């Protein structure tokens, strides 16, 4: 591999880690929203999510 190929490989790996981090944050926020909804639904008269 040339140094350009190695550089492109490193950038692709770095971008893959960034994408995984963003997806993980989205999943965490979804879990927080579902948890708050699950706990607050009986007090607000809303149906439970499950």
Secondary structure, 3 states (H helix, E strand, C coil): CCHHHHHHHHHHHHHHHHHHHHHHHHHHHHHHHHHHHHHHHHHHCCCCCC
